[in-house]
Amino acid sequence: MPEYEFIDVYVPRGVSRKEAARLLTEHAEYGHWELDRLTLRLDGSRRVRLRRRIIRQLRATW
């Protein structure tokens, strides 16, 4: 089963949908993050949880 690390991004309510999409696209392209969960709150703000896979290197024993 793969292991993931998570980061929470808070997007305030004044940020447009287009700007929020641009912000998340930058995280995806440069940090290799993918969308795990998006929560739209009653006040209009968004809480976004991003994840990326942890790749562990195995040591070679000779």
N, CA, C and O atoms as a DFTB+ gen file, in Angstrom:
248 C
 N C O
     1  1       0.842      -1.174       0.000
     2  2       0.000       0.000       0.000
     3  2       0.892       1.243       0.000
     4  3       1.799       1.339       0.826
     5  1       0.663       2.174      -0.884
     6  2       1.522       3.363      -0.963
     7  2       1.316       4.284       0.244
     8  3       0.236       4.340       0.832
     9  1       2.370       4.992       0.588
    10  2       2.311       5.977       1.665
    11  2       2.248       7.369       1.042
    12  3       2.872       7.630       0.013
    13  1       1.491       8.253       1.674
    14  2       1.318       9.605       1.178
    15  2       1.662      10.617       2.259
    16  3       1.545      10.337       3.452
    17  1       2.090      11.798       1.824
    18  2       2.201      12.936       2.719
    19  2       1.134      13.933       2.291
    20  3       0.766      13.997       1.118
    21  1       0.645      14.703       3.241
    22  2      -0.471      15.601       2.991
    23  2      -0.102      17.028       3.335
    24  3       0.758      17.285       4.177
    25  1      -0.778      17.956       2.657
    26  2      -0.647      19.377       2.959
    27  2      -2.038      19.982       2.837
    28  3      -2.785      19.656       1.914
    29  1      -2.386      20.872       3.780
    30  2      -3.669      21.562       3.734
    31  2      -3.445      22.975       3.232
    32  3      -2.552      23.682       3.699
    33  1      -4.262      23.375       2.280
    34  2      -4.196      24.722       1.705
    35  2      -5.532      25.394       1.979
    36  3      -6.587      24.837       1.676
    37  1      -5.486      26.581       2.549
    38  2      -6.689      27.343       2.838
    39  2      -6.843      28.420       1.772
    40  3      -5.921      29.199       1.533
    41  1      -7.998      28.463       1.137
    42  2      -8.282      29.464       0.107
    43  2      -9.410      30.346       0.642
    44  3     -10.531      29.865       0.803
    45  1      -9.142      31.626       0.922
    46  2     -10.171      32.510       1.473
    47  2     -11.324      32.742       0.511
    48  3     -11.215      32.454      -0.681
    49  1     -12.419      33.259       1.024
    50  2     -13.627      33.393       0.214
    51  2     -13.526      34.455      -0.869
    52  3     -14.293      34.402      -1.831
    53  1     -12.630      35.401      -0.761
    54  2     -12.495      36.445      -1.765
    55  2     -11.751      36.012      -3.020
    56  3     -11.721      36.747      -4.008
    57  1     -11.148      34.824      -2.991
    58  2     -10.367      34.338      -4.121
    59  2     -11.315      33.726      -5.154
    60  3     -12.171      32.907      -4.820
    61  1     -11.149      34.135      -6.401
    62  2     -12.028      33.618      -7.454
    63  2     -11.717      32.158      -7.747
    64  3     -10.662      31.641      -7.379
    65  1     -12.641      31.520      -8.406
    66  2     -12.470      30.117      -8.767
    67  2     -11.281      29.931      -9.711
    68  3     -10.549      28.946      -9.616
    69  1     -11.102      30.881     -10.615
    70  2      -9.996      30.821     -11.563
    71  2      -8.643      30.938     -10.850
    72  3      -7.706      30.209     -11.177
    73  1      -8.539      31.841      -9.890
    74  2      -7.304      32.004      -9.121
    75  2      -7.019      30.778      -8.261
    76  3      -5.867      30.363      -8.133
    77  1      -8.052      30.204      -7.676
    78  2      -7.882      28.995      -6.867
    79  2      -7.392      27.841      -7.745
    80  3      -6.529      27.067      -7.331
    81  1      -7.934      27.729      -8.935
    82  2      -7.502      26.676      -9.860
    83  2      -6.047      26.881     -10.269
    84  3      -5.297      25.912     -10.388
    85  1      -5.641      28.130     -10.486
    86  2      -4.255      28.425     -10.847
    87  2      -3.309      28.064      -9.704
    88  3      -2.242      27.495      -9.935
    89  1      -3.697      28.392      -8.482
    90  2      -2.889      28.067      -7.315
    91  2      -2.703      26.555      -7.173
    92  3      -1.592      26.086      -6.925
    93  1      -3.774      25.804      -7.326
    94  2      -3.695      24.351      -7.199
    95  2      -2.932      23.723      -8.361
    96  3      -2.256      22.710      -8.186
    97  1      -3.038      24.317      -9.535
    98  2      -2.287      23.825     -10.686
    99  2      -0.786      23.998     -10.468
   100  3      -0.001      23.120     -10.827
   101  1      -0.388      25.118      -9.886
   102  2       1.030      25.335      -9.590
   103  2       1.546      24.313      -8.584
   104  3       2.650      23.789      -8.732
   105  1       0.745      24.032      -7.562
   106  2       1.145      23.002      -6.592
   107  2       1.292      21.647      -7.274
   108  3       2.214      20.891      -6.968
   109  1       0.397      21.343      -8.186
   110  2       0.425      20.045      -8.866
   111  2       1.631      19.933      -9.797
   112  3       2.295      18.898      -9.835
   113  1       1.910      20.993     -10.543
   114  2       2.991      20.931     -11.524
   115  2       4.373      20.943     -10.884
   116  3       5.241      20.154     -11.256
   117  1       4.577      21.840      -9.921
   118  2       5.916      22.028      -9.384
   119  2       6.201      21.189      -8.144
   120  3       7.358      20.875      -7.865
   121  1       5.165      20.822      -7.398
   122  2       5.386      20.056      -6.188
   123  2       4.926      18.614      -6.295
   124  3       5.077      17.843      -5.348
   125  1       4.365      18.240      -7.443
   126  2       3.864      16.889      -7.693
   127  2       2.757      16.497      -6.718
   128  3       2.682      15.347      -6.287
   129  1       1.899      17.456      -6.372
   130  2       0.774      17.195      -5.489
   131  2      -0.441      16.831      -6.322
   132  3      -0.549      17.221      -7.485
   133  1      -1.347      16.087      -5.725
   134  2      -2.632      15.779      -6.370
   135  2      -3.733      16.050      -5.365
   136  3      -3.501      16.033      -4.157
   137  1      -4.922      16.299      -5.864
   138  2      -6.060      16.653      -5.024
   139  2      -6.555      15.423      -4.274
   140  3      -6.821      14.383      -4.875
   141  1      -6.675      15.551      -2.966
   142  2      -7.220      14.477      -2.145
   143  2      -8.650      14.812      -1.731
   144  3      -9.545      13.977      -1.854
   145  1      -8.865      16.031      -1.240
   146  2     -10.194      16.419      -0.774
   147  2     -10.339      17.925      -0.851
   148  3      -9.396      18.663      -0.566
   149  1     -11.515      18.377      -1.236
   150  2     -11.824      19.799      -1.261
   151  2     -13.092      20.003      -0.450
   152  3     -14.097      19.332      -0.683
   153  1     -13.046      20.931       0.504
   154  2     -14.196      21.223       1.347
   155  2     -14.586      22.672       1.137
   156  3     -13.781      23.578       1.353
   157  1     -15.824      22.890       0.714
   158  2     -16.365      24.234       0.567
   159  2     -17.132      24.555       1.837
   160  3     -18.092      23.864       2.179
   161  1     -16.717      25.592       2.530
   162  2     -17.331      25.940       3.808
   163  2     -18.490      26.898       3.613
   164  3     -18.649      27.486       2.543
   165  1     -19.297      27.054       4.650
   166  2     -20.491      27.900       4.564
   167  2     -20.163      29.367       4.313
   168  3     -20.967      30.078       3.710
   169  1     -19.009      29.832       4.759
   170  2     -18.639      31.234       4.550
   171  2     -18.048      31.482       3.160
   172  3     -17.701      32.618       2.837
   173  1     -17.927      30.439       2.332
   174  2     -17.423      30.593       0.977
   175  2     -15.951      30.268       0.828
   176  3     -15.443      30.228      -0.292
   177  1     -15.256      30.036       1.921
   178  2     -13.843      29.678       1.832
   179  2     -13.710      28.196       1.480
   180  3     -14.667      27.428       1.580
   181  1     -12.513      27.819       1.072
   182  2     -12.266      26.432       0.680
   183  2     -11.078      25.893       1.460
   184  3     -10.083      26.591       1.656
   185  1     -11.186      24.670       1.894
   186  2     -10.048      23.967       2.484
   187  2      -9.718      22.827       1.554
   188  3     -10.555      21.968       1.276
   189  1      -8.493      22.825       1.075
   190  2      -8.068      21.851       0.086
   191  2      -6.981      20.986       0.719
   192  3      -6.020      21.503       1.288
   193  1      -7.139      19.687       0.617
   194  2      -6.099      18.767       1.089
   195  2      -5.449      18.140      -0.135
   196  3      -6.115      17.520      -0.964
   197  1      -4.135      18.314      -0.230
   198  2      -3.359      17.758      -1.332
   199  2      -2.509      16.619      -0.803
   200  3      -2.150      16.595       0.375
   201  1      -2.190      15.683      -1.670
   202  2      -1.336      14.570      -1.262
   203  2      -0.320      14.276      -2.353
   204  3      -0.530      14.584      -3.526
   205  1       0.783      13.672      -1.937
   206  2       1.751      13.148      -2.889
   207  2       2.354      11.890      -2.292
   208  3       2.475      11.731      -1.077
   209  1       2.716      11.025      -3.183
   210  2       3.211       9.727      -2.779
   211  2       4.638       9.823      -2.264
   212  3       5.465      10.536      -2.831
   213  1       4.918       9.108      -1.195
   214  2       6.260       9.023      -0.641
   215  2       6.936       7.823      -1.281
   216  3       6.450       6.696      -1.174
   217  1       8.046       8.065      -1.939
   218  2       8.780       6.984      -2.591
   219  2      10.016       6.704      -1.749
   220  3      10.903       7.549      -1.623
   221  1      10.061       5.544      -1.192
   222  2      11.184       5.157      -0.345
   223  2      12.180       4.346      -1.159
   224  3      11.810       3.449      -1.917
   225  1      13.426       4.678      -0.987
   226  2      14.487       3.960      -1.683
   227  2      14.948       2.802      -0.805
   228  3      15.201       2.973       0.387
   229  1      15.049       1.649      -1.399
   230  2      15.540       0.497      -0.672
   231  2      17.054       0.447      -0.769
   232  3      17.629       0.704      -1.827
   233  1      17.680       0.119       0.321
   234  2      19.132       0.005       0.318
   235  2      19.533      -1.346      -0.239
   236  3      18.967      -2.381       0.111
   237  1      20.499      -1.311      -1.091
   238  2      21.019      -2.546      -1.642
   239  2      22.094      -3.085      -0.701
   240  3      23.049      -2.385      -0.364
   241  1      21.931      -4.301      -0.295
   242  2      22.936      -4.934       0.558
   243  2      23.682      -5.951      -0.272
   244  3      23.078      -6.820      -0.901
   245  1      24.951      -5.844      -0.272
   246  2      25.768      -6.735      -1.097
   247  2      26.294      -7.848      -0.301
   248  3      27.006      -8.703      -0.829
